[in-house]
Amino acid sequence: MSKDKNTEDFEYNEEYDQNLLDHDYDGIKELDNPVPGWSAAIFYITIAFSIIYAIYYFAMDGKTQYQEYDDACAEHEQKYKAKNESSAKLILLADEASLAEGQVIYTKMNCAICHGATGAGTANGPNLTDDAWLNGCSFDEVFSIIKNGKGGMTAFKGQMGDAKIQKVASYILQKLKGTTPENPKEAEGTPCK
């Protein structure tokens, strides 16, 4: 092979010459450079997987993404329902020991920051001593608000269990509701029946 000024550093390679194809475009020749074996294997595996996938979903009625999502939602709903079933068995407590513990929890969980130490309410939280409440005033409703929160009310289900929430709800309904503290916040919400 003759050398010219453009190919001074080019060394003749017989293997290179054998891999050249017949294609030639403006003096540029195409080299036959096959795909590496590992890359070709991945390509063929992908094709095989897509065939199996198509057979499973179209011929064998496999679950679609929507069905899998619905199943996951149903499973979550069952777990949530089972977790909250215990609250249906909880009742309003009246014994002094439980109410005293509820008062300690009320103070410890900083309920007084929003509702006041005596439950009279603050700028942030409603009055718990009057007879008009924003989110219901039955035991179940108070328990649910403390547990799950609502609006500006923090959900305490991650900070304390149902038994403690039961004691706080009982303390609020048995010891705070119906009292007459100094400077209570004006009544808000619907009157309790």
C-alpha positions as CSV (number, residue, x, y, z in Angstrom):
1,M,0.0,0.0,0.0
2,S,1.4,3.4,-0.9
3,K,1.7,6.1,1.6
4,D,0.6,9.7,1.0
5,K,0.7,12.8,3.2
6,N,-2.7,12.0,4.7
7,T,-1.8,8.4,5.7
8,E,1.8,8.8,6.8
9,D,1.1,7.2,10.2
10,F,-1.2,4.5,8.9
11,E,0.2,1.0,9.1
12,Y,-1.2,-1.6,6.8
13,N,-3.4,-4.2,8.6
14,E,-4.5,-7.2,6.6
15,E,-7.3,-8.0,9.1
16,Y,-8.7,-4.5,8.7
17,D,-8.7,-5.0,4.9
18,Q,-10.6,-8.3,5.2
19,N,-13.4,-6.7,7.3
20,L,-14.1,-3.9,4.8
21,L,-17.4,-4.1,3.1
22,D,-18.1,-3.1,-0.5
23,H,-19.8,0.1,0.5
24,D,-17.8,3.2,-0.5
25,Y,-19.0,6.7,-0.1
26,D,-16.7,9.6,-1.0
27,G,-13.7,7.5,-0.3
28,I,-15.0,6.4,3.1
29,K,-15.3,2.6,3.4
30,E,-17.5,0.7,5.8
31,L,-16.0,-1.7,8.2
32,D,-17.9,-4.8,9.2
33,N,-17.9,-4.5,13.0
34,P,-20.3,-7.0,14.5
35,V,-22.2,-6.4,17.8
36,P,-20.5,-8.0,20.8
37,G,-21.9,-11.3,21.9
38,W,-23.0,-10.1,25.3
39,S,-25.0,-7.2,23.7
40,A,-26.6,-9.5,21.2
41,A,-27.5,-12.0,24.0
42,I,-29.3,-9.2,26.0
43,F,-31.2,-8.2,22.8
44,Y,-32.3,-11.8,22.2
45,I,-33.3,-12.3,25.9
46,T,-35.4,-9.1,25.7
47,I,-37.2,-10.4,22.7
48,A,-37.8,-13.8,24.4
49,F,-39.1,-12.0,27.5
50,S,-41.5,-9.8,25.4
51,I,-42.9,-13.0,23.8
52,I,-43.5,-14.6,27.2
53,Y,-45.0,-11.3,28.5
54,A,-47.4,-11.1,25.6
55,I,-48.5,-14.7,26.0
56,Y,-49.1,-14.2,29.8
57,Y,-51.1,-11.0,29.5
58,F,-53.0,-11.5,26.2
59,A,-53.4,-15.3,25.8
60,M,-53.5,-16.4,29.5
61,D,-55.4,-13.4,30.9
62,G,-52.7,-12.2,33.3
63,K,-53.3,-9.3,35.6
64,T,-53.0,-5.9,34.1
65,Q,-51.5,-3.0,35.9
66,Y,-54.9,-1.7,36.7
67,Q,-55.9,-5.1,38.3
68,E,-52.6,-5.2,40.2
69,Y,-53.3,-1.6,41.5
70,D,-56.8,-2.5,42.5
71,D,-55.5,-5.6,44.4
72,A,-52.9,-3.5,46.2
73,C,-55.6,-0.9,47.2
74,A,-57.9,-3.7,48.5
75,E,-55.0,-5.2,50.5
76,H,-54.2,-1.7,52.0
77,E,-57.8,-1.2,52.8
78,Q,-58.0,-4.5,54.7
79,K,-54.9,-3.6,56.7
80,Y,-56.2,-0.1,57.4
81,K,-59.6,-1.5,58.4
82,A,-58.0,-4.2,60.7
83,K,-55.8,-1.6,62.3
84,N,-58.8,0.7,63.1
85,E,-61.2,-2.0,64.2
86,S,-59.8,-1.8,67.7
87,S,-61.1,1.8,68.0
88,A,-64.7,0.5,67.5
89,K,-64.3,-1.5,70.8
90,L,-63.2,1.5,72.8
91,I,-65.6,3.3,75.1
92,L,-65.7,6.4,77.2
93,L,-63.8,5.9,80.4
94,A,-65.1,7.2,83.7
95,D,-62.7,5.9,86.4
96,E,-60.5,8.5,88.1
97,A,-57.2,6.7,87.4
98,S,-57.8,6.7,83.6
99,L,-58.9,10.3,83.6
100,A,-55.9,11.3,85.6
101,E,-53.7,9.5,83.2
102,G,-55.6,11.2,80.3
103,Q,-54.8,14.6,81.9
104,V,-51.1,13.7,82.1
105,I,-51.1,12.7,78.4
106,Y,-53.0,15.9,77.5
107,T,-50.3,18.0,79.2
108,K,-47.4,15.8,77.9
109,M,-48.6,15.8,74.3
110,N,-48.8,19.6,74.4
111,C,-52.6,19.8,73.8
112,A,-52.6,22.9,76.0
113,I,-50.6,24.8,73.4
114,C,-53.7,24.9,71.1
115,H,-56.6,24.3,73.5
116,G,-55.3,25.8,76.7
117,A,-54.4,24.1,80.0
118,T,-58.0,24.3,81.1
119,G,-59.4,23.6,77.7
120,A,-60.7,27.2,77.2
121,G,-59.1,27.4,73.8
122,T,-56.5,29.7,72.3
123,A,-56.1,31.7,69.1
124,N,-55.0,28.4,67.4
125,G,-57.4,25.9,68.9
126,P,-61.1,25.7,69.8
127,N,-62.7,25.8,73.3
128,L,-63.2,22.3,74.7
129,T,-65.3,23.3,77.6
130,D,-68.4,24.8,75.9
131,D,-71.2,22.9,74.3
132,A,-70.5,23.7,70.6
133,W,-67.8,21.8,68.8
134,L,-66.4,22.0,65.3
135,N,-66.0,18.3,64.6
136,G,-68.6,16.5,66.7
137,C,-68.6,15.9,70.4
138,S,-69.4,12.2,70.8
139,F,-66.7,9.9,72.1
140,D,-66.1,8.3,68.7
141,E,-65.8,11.7,67.0
142,V,-63.4,13.1,69.6
143,F,-61.4,9.9,69.5
144,S,-61.2,10.0,65.7
145,I,-60.1,13.7,65.6
146,I,-57.3,13.0,68.1
147,K,-56.2,9.9,66.3
148,N,-56.5,11.0,62.6
149,G,-56.5,14.8,62.9
150,K,-58.5,17.2,60.8
151,G,-57.8,20.6,59.4
152,G,-55.3,22.2,61.8
153,M,-55.5,19.4,64.3
154,T,-52.4,17.1,64.3
155,A,-53.0,13.4,63.9
156,F,-51.6,11.6,67.0
157,K,-51.9,8.0,65.7
158,G,-48.2,7.9,65.1
159,Q,-47.3,9.3,68.5
160,M,-49.6,7.3,70.8
161,G,-51.7,4.2,70.7
162,D,-55.5,3.8,70.9
163,A,-55.5,3.2,74.7
164,K,-53.8,6.6,75.3
165,I,-56.0,8.4,72.8
166,Q,-59.0,6.8,74.6
167,K,-57.8,8.2,77.9
168,V,-57.3,11.7,76.5
169,A,-60.7,11.7,74.7
170,S,-62.3,10.5,78.0
171,Y,-60.5,13.2,80.0
172,I,-61.7,15.9,77.6
173,L,-65.3,14.8,77.6
174,Q,-65.4,13.9,81.4
175,K,-63.3,16.6,82.9
176,L,-63.0,19.6,80.5
177,K,-66.4,19.7,78.7
178,G,-69.0,21.6,80.6
179,T,-66.6,23.5,82.9
180,T,-66.3,27.3,83.1
181,P,-62.7,28.4,82.9
182,E,-61.6,32.0,82.9
183,N,-61.6,33.9,79.6
184,P,-62.9,31.0,77.4
185,K,-62.8,31.4,73.7
186,E,-66.1,32.0,72.0
187,A,-68.1,28.9,71.0
188,E,-67.5,27.6,67.5
189,G,-69.2,24.8,65.6
190,T,-72.4,22.9,66.1
191,P,-74.1,22.6,69.5
192,C,-73.8,19.1,71.0
193,K,-77.0,17.2,71.5
